[in-house]
Amino acid sequence: MVSMRLDKFLKVSRLIKRRTLAKEIADQGRITVNGLQAKASSNVKVGDELSVRFGQRIMRVKIERLLETTKKEEASGLYSVLSEERIHEETE
């Protein structure tokens, strides 16, 4: 089965614009693959479910295809969005 580094997939799929930013977000523990905390170097494959926390929202996606490069218009075809929700911070 074909696999790809998580940071590269996030960049190629345009979920995160830059690979360095994808690495930072992974290093902060804000990305999970199939429910497990992931590193930038983690390998992902077709069928994996990613959960990425962007500030006040969490996006869950399923990987549909892996490509080394893709055009901007085709990038969203690499994944399907399962859910997108806002996080409400608890106030004390």
C-alpha positions in Angstrom: 0.0 0.0 0.0 1.2 3.5 -0.9 1.9 5.9 1.9 3.1 9.5 2.3 4.5 11.7 5.1 1.8 13.5 6.9 3.3 17.0 6.4 3.7 16.4 2.7 0.0 15.2 2.4 -1.2 18.3 4.2 0.7 20.5 1.8 -0.2 18.7 -1.4 -3.9 18.6 -0.4 -3.7 22.3 0.5 -5.3 21.6 3.9 -2.2 23.5 5.2 -0.5 25.8 2.8 3.2 25.3 3.8 5.0 22.1 4.9 6.8 24.0 7.7 3.5 25.1 9.1 2.2 21.5 8.9 5.2 20.4 10.8 4.7 23.0 13.5 1.0 22.1 14.0 1.9 18.4 14.2 4.7 19.1 16.7 2.1 21.0 18.9 0.0 17.8 19.1 -2.9 19.3 17.1 -3.2 16.5 14.5 -4.4 12.9 14.9 -4.4 10.1 12.4 -7.0 7.4 13.1 -7.4 8.8 16.7 -3.7 8.7 17.5 -1.5 11.8 17.9 0.6 12.2 14.8 4.1 13.6 14.1 5.0 15.4 10.8 6.9 12.3 9.8 4.0 9.9 10.4 3.0 8.0 7.3 -0.6 8.3 6.1 -2.4 6.1 3.5 -5.7 6.1 1.7 -8.6 5.5 4.1 -6.9 7.1 7.1 -8.9 9.7 9.0 -7.2 12.9 10.0 -8.3 15.4 12.7 -6.6 18.8 12.5 -7.2 21.6 15.0 -7.0 25.1 13.5 -7.4 27.6 16.3 -11.1 27.5 17.2 -12.1 24.7 14.9 -11.5 21.0 14.3 -11.7 19.5 10.8 -11.9 15.8 10.3 -11.1 14.4 6.8 -10.7 11.0 5.2 -7.8 10.5 2.8 -9.2 9.5 -0.6 -6.1 9.6 -2.8 -2.3 10.2 -2.5 -0.5 12.2 -5.2 3.0 13.6 -5.2 1.8 16.9 -6.7 -1.6 18.2 -7.7 -3.1 21.3 -9.2 -4.9 23.7 -6.9 -8.3 22.8 -8.4 -7.7 19.1 -7.9 -6.4 19.3 -4.3 -9.7 18.9 -2.6 -10.2 15.6 -4.4 -7.5 14.1 -2.3 -9.7 14.0 0.8 -13.4 14.2 1.9 -14.5 16.3 4.8 -16.2 14.2 7.5 -16.9 17.0 9.9 -16.0 20.6 10.8 -16.8 22.0 14.2 -16.1 25.0 16.2 -14.5 24.7 19.6 -16.0 26.8 22.4 -13.4 27.7 24.9 -14.5 27.3 28.5 -14.5 30.6 30.4 -13.7 30.7 34.1 
